[in-house]
Amino acid sequence: MVHRIFCYKLFLSLFLISDLCAQESILLRYKPRLQEAVYAYYSNSQTLFTNDSYQKNVESNSQAYLGLRTMKTLENGHLVQRVGVHAGNVMMNGQVFAHPSLGKYLEYVLAPWGAIPKAIGNSMQFKVRDLEMSFPKEPVSVGSSWTVTVPASITFPVKTEINYRVSSILGGLVILDAKLDIAEQKVVRNMNFTLKGSAQIIFNADEGLMVRNESNQFIEIKRAASGLERSTKMNVNSILELQF
């Protein structure tokens, strides 16, 4: 009798554990939001310009409030999103300027799994990738990983591969780690480009939107001409966080 009770408890425990593990699997999809999502964005950058023996340091701080709104849902399920800067400023070497994207907007079509087929608008200052990312088509769980390849373009002539990994799931909140590493790639003749970055992202799977994105990036551009080496090195730390 005692043996049967023990076996029953063991079976029940294994069943509960397997059921819990099954619940840990979650499908990541963007969803329409009835009200505007307002994000606070903060960034700090340290830039070192070198021209042979000459060097110059430039420090820049930026803060802005971004509004993200779902304009409509198309018949195929894709979302028409609109993002713009409501308020913000940039401080450079102690001087304060209005944010360059103030009053501008970007409108784009977003698939539920994150692909962006097209974008229109009058702002080239925001990077939509800070707000949106691409998800796998199947559900994910802790330890799941995938790679998103962004092809080279006119504005960014280097192919980029971003690696994502699910580090934990807390209810409907999914915590992701993202990394990219471009090691001294030749862009054009006599110019090499390096980009290294990492980010921790919190995605609300219940509401279908990003809650927080904290990232660190290092960028280096080297150019050699007439026996002189010129370079630009930049460290950028930024936080994008949902306010309401």
Backbone torsions as a table, in degrees:
resi	resn	phi	psi	omega
1	MET	NA	-46.3	178.4
2	VAL	-61.2	-39.2	179.7
3	HIS	-63.6	-39.8	179.6
4	ARG	-65.5	-42.4	179.2
5	ILE	-62.2	-41.9	179.2
6	PHE	-62.2	-44.6	-179.9
7	CYS	-64.3	-38.8	179.8
8	TYR	-64.7	-44.4	179.7
9	LYS	-64.1	-39.4	178.9
10	LEU	-64.5	-43.4	178.4
11	PHE	-62.7	-42.3	-180.0
12	LEU	-64.5	-40.0	179.4
13	SER	-64.2	-44.9	179.0
14	LEU	-64.1	-37.0	179.0
15	PHE	-64.8	-44.2	180.0
16	LEU	-65.4	-39.5	179.3
17	ILE	-64.8	-44.4	179.9
18	SER	-65.9	-36.9	178.5
19	ASP	-67.4	-38.1	177.6
20	LEU	-64.7	-42.4	179.1
21	CYS	-62.7	-37.4	179.5
22	ALA	-65.1	-36.5	-179.9
23	GLN	-70.4	-19.4	-179.3
24	GLU	-71.9	-16.5	178.7
25	SER	-80.4	132.2	-173.4
26	ILE	-143.2	142.8	-179.6
27	LEU	-93.5	126.0	-178.8
28	LEU	-95.4	115.9	-179.9
29	ARG	-145.8	144.0	172.8
30	TYR	-78.9	143.9	-178.2
31	LYS	-129.6	151.8	177.6
32	PRO	-67.4	147.3	178.8
33	ARG	-121.5	129.9	-176.1
34	LEU	-67.0	-39.4	179.9
35	GLN	-104.5	160.6	-179.7
36	GLU	-68.2	136.1	174.2
37	ALA	-92.3	126.2	-179.1
38	VAL	-108.8	125.8	-179.5
39	TYR	-113.5	143.9	169.2
40	ALA	-99.8	134.5	-178.6
41	TYR	-124.3	127.2	178.0
42	TYR	-127.7	139.8	176.4
43	SER	-146.9	149.3	174.9
44	ASN	-133.2	131.4	179.5
45	SER	-130.7	140.6	174.7
46	GLN	-118.7	120.8	-175.7
47	THR	-122.4	132.0	177.2
48	LEU	-116.3	117.4	176.7
49	PHE	-99.5	129.8	179.7
50	THR	-126.4	129.5	176.3
51	ASN	-132.5	93.1	-174.4
52	ASP	60.3	-112.9	-178.4
53	SER	-92.3	-7.9	-178.7
54	TYR	-87.5	135.7	177.7
55	GLN	-134.5	146.1	177.2
56	LYS	-142.9	131.6	177.3
57	ASN	-101.3	136.9	176.3
58	VAL	-130.9	126.3	177.1
59	GLU	-109.7	136.8	-178.2
60	SER	-136.3	136.3	174.8
61	ASN	-124.6	136.8	-178.2
62	SER	-132.2	140.6	172.8
63	GLN	-140.9	143.6	-177.1
64	ALA	-158.0	156.7	172.0
65	TYR	-113.0	120.0	-177.8
66	LEU	-104.1	140.0	174.3
67	GLY	-109.6	127.5	179.7
68	LEU	-119.8	123.7	-175.6
69	ARG	-132.9	140.1	171.7
70	THR	-85.9	113.6	-176.8
71	MET	-77.2	-42.8	177.4
72	LYS	-167.5	164.5	175.7
73	THR	-109.5	124.8	-178.4
74	LEU	-77.5	168.2	-177.2
75	GLU	-61.8	-30.1	179.8
76	ASN	-84.2	4.4	178.6
77	GLY	92.1	-7.5	178.5
78	HIS	-71.7	151.9	-177.0
79	LEU	-106.3	135.7	172.2
80	VAL	-93.1	110.5	-176.0
81	GLN	-106.9	150.2	177.3
82	ARG	-135.0	127.3	180.0
83	VAL	-127.4	141.6	179.2
84	GLY	-154.6	163.0	179.7
85	VAL	-95.3	118.5	179.4
86	HIS	-84.5	-35.4	-178.7
87	ALA	-156.9	154.1	177.5
88	GLY	164.4	163.9	176.5
89	ASN	-150.9	166.0	178.5
90	VAL	-128.4	130.6	175.7
91	MET	-110.1	124.8	-179.1
92	MET	-130.2	117.0	-178.9
93	ASN	50.9	42.4	175.8
94	GLY	88.5	-9.1	179.0
95	GLN	-101.5	138.9	-176.9
96	VAL	-105.4	133.1	179.2
97	PHE	-128.8	155.4	173.5
98	ALA	-64.2	146.9	179.9
99	HIS	-62.4	132.7	-176.5
100	PRO	-62.9	-18.7	-179.0
101	SER	-102.1	8.2	-178.4
102	LEU	-59.5	126.0	179.0
103	GLY	82.7	-1.6	179.5
104	LYS	-99.3	164.6	-177.8
105	TYR	-142.8	164.1	173.2
106	LEU	-137.4	129.1	179.2
107	GLU	-116.4	134.2	-175.5
108	TYR	-148.7	158.8	177.8
109	VAL	-99.3	126.0	-175.1
110	LEU	-119.8	125.0	174.1
111	ALA	-74.9	152.4	-180.0
112	PRO	-55.8	-30.6	-179.8
113	TRP	-90.1	0.5	168.2
114	GLY	110.9	-10.2	179.1
115	ALA	-68.2	144.5	-179.0
116	ILE	-113.8	96.3	-177.0
117	PRO	-64.2	-39.7	-178.2
118	LYS	-154.8	156.9	178.7
119	ALA	-141.8	140.6	176.3
120	ILE	-133.5	166.1	177.7
121	GLY	140.5	-176.7	-176.6
122	ASN	-117.9	24.3	179.2
123	SER	-129.8	120.1	175.1
124	MET	-103.1	7.8	-173.8
125	GLN	-84.3	-31.7	178.8
126	PHE	-87.1	153.3	170.9
127	LYS	-106.5	115.1	-179.3
128	VAL	-60.3	-28.1	-178.6
129	ARG	-62.8	-20.4	175.8
130	ASP	-69.1	-28.2	-178.6
131	LEU	-98.7	-30.2	-175.3
132	GLU	-126.5	150.8	175.1
133	MET	-143.7	170.7	-177.5
134	SER	-99.9	136.4	-178.3
135	PHE	-110.1	155.5	173.3
136	PRO	-69.8	157.2	-177.4
137	LYS	-76.9	-19.0	179.8
138	GLU	-100.1	159.9	177.7
139	PRO	-60.7	154.2	-179.5
140	VAL	-117.0	162.1	175.8
141	SER	-142.1	176.8	179.9
142	VAL	-59.2	128.4	-178.0
143	GLY	98.5	-14.1	178.1
144	SER	-63.9	143.3	179.3
145	SER	-142.1	154.0	176.7
146	TRP	-156.5	162.9	-177.5
147	THR	-122.4	133.2	177.1
148	VAL	-111.3	124.7	179.9
149	THR	-101.9	122.9	176.7
150	VAL	-105.8	113.0	-176.5
151	PRO	-66.7	158.9	177.3
152	ALA	-64.7	149.3	179.6
153	SER	-139.4	179.1	179.5
154	ILE	-65.1	-41.0	-177.8
155	THR	-78.4	-24.4	179.2
156	PHE	-141.2	89.1	-168.5
157	PRO	-79.9	35.0	179.4
158	VAL	-134.4	129.5	175.5
159	LYS	-68.2	132.8	-175.9
160	THR	-119.5	134.6	174.5
161	GLU	-116.8	120.0	-179.6
162	ILE	-107.2	124.9	-179.5
163	ASN	-101.1	125.0	179.5
164	TYR	-110.8	146.8	176.0
165	ARG	-145.6	135.4	176.8
166	VAL	-81.4	115.4	-178.7
167	SER	-91.8	-31.5	177.4
168	SER	-163.9	159.7	176.9
169	ILE	-130.9	122.8	-179.8
170	LEU	-121.1	92.9	-175.0
171	GLY	64.6	-120.9	178.2
172	GLY	-91.1	0.4	-180.0
173	LEU	-93.8	126.7	-179.9
174	VAL	-113.4	123.1	-179.8
175	ILE	-99.4	124.8	-176.5
176	LEU	-117.6	144.7	170.2
177	ASP	-109.0	132.0	-179.7
178	ALA	-123.9	141.5	179.2
179	LYS	-142.1	147.5	171.1
180	LEU	-143.3	149.8	-175.4
181	ASP	-150.7	106.8	174.3
182	ILE	-113.8	110.7	-173.4
183	ALA	-97.9	104.3	172.7
184	GLU	41.2	66.6	179.2
185	GLN	-94.5	137.1	-179.9
186	LYS	-76.8	122.9	-178.7
187	VAL	-92.7	-56.0	174.0
188	VAL	-134.2	-179.4	-179.0
189	ARG	-59.1	129.9	178.0
190	ASN	65.9	21.0	177.8
191	MET	-135.0	124.6	177.7
192	ASN	-116.2	145.8	-174.9
193	PHE	-128.0	132.3	177.2
194	THR	-125.8	134.7	177.7
195	LEU	-142.3	121.7	176.3
196	LYS	-128.7	137.0	-178.5
197	GLY	-157.3	157.8	175.8
198	SER	-146.8	154.9	-178.9
199	ALA	-153.2	150.2	168.6
200	GLN	-114.6	125.4	-173.3
201	ILE	-121.6	136.2	174.7
202	ILE	-113.2	122.3	-178.6
203	PHE	-117.7	129.9	177.2
204	ASN	-89.9	102.8	-175.8
205	ALA	-72.2	-26.1	179.0
206	ASP	-69.0	-43.3	-179.3
207	GLU	-91.9	-15.5	177.5
208	GLY	72.8	42.3	176.6
209	LEU	-153.6	161.4	-180.0
210	MET	-76.6	139.5	178.6
211	VAL	-100.9	-39.5	-176.1
212	ARG	-156.0	144.0	175.8
213	ASN	-141.5	108.6	178.0
214	GLU	-111.1	120.4	-172.5
215	SER	-132.8	156.3	175.3
216	ASN	-133.0	133.2	-178.9
217	GLN	-136.5	144.8	172.2
218	PHE	-123.0	127.7	-178.7
219	ILE	-126.0	135.6	176.3
220	GLU	-138.3	130.8	176.2
221	ILE	-121.7	122.7	178.8
222	LYS	-114.4	135.1	177.6
223	ARG	-133.3	137.6	178.3
224	ALA	-123.2	127.2	179.8
225	ALA	-153.6	134.4	178.3
226	SER	54.2	36.7	177.6
227	GLY	78.7	-0.4	179.2
228	LEU	-106.7	141.4	178.2
229	GLU	-106.5	127.3	177.1
230	ARG	-117.3	142.3	-179.0
231	SER	-147.7	154.8	173.5
232	THR	-129.6	122.2	177.9
233	LYS	-118.0	132.5	-176.6
234	MET	-137.8	130.5	171.2
235	ASN	-109.1	125.4	-177.8
236	VAL	-126.3	125.8	174.2
237	ASN	-117.6	130.7	-177.2
238	SER	-143.3	154.0	176.6
239	ILE	-134.8	127.7	174.3
240	LEU	-118.0	121.2	-172.8
241	GLU	-138.5	133.7	178.7
242	LEU	-68.1	130.1	177.4
243	GLN	-96.2	-47.8	176.1
244	PHE	-166.4	NA	NA
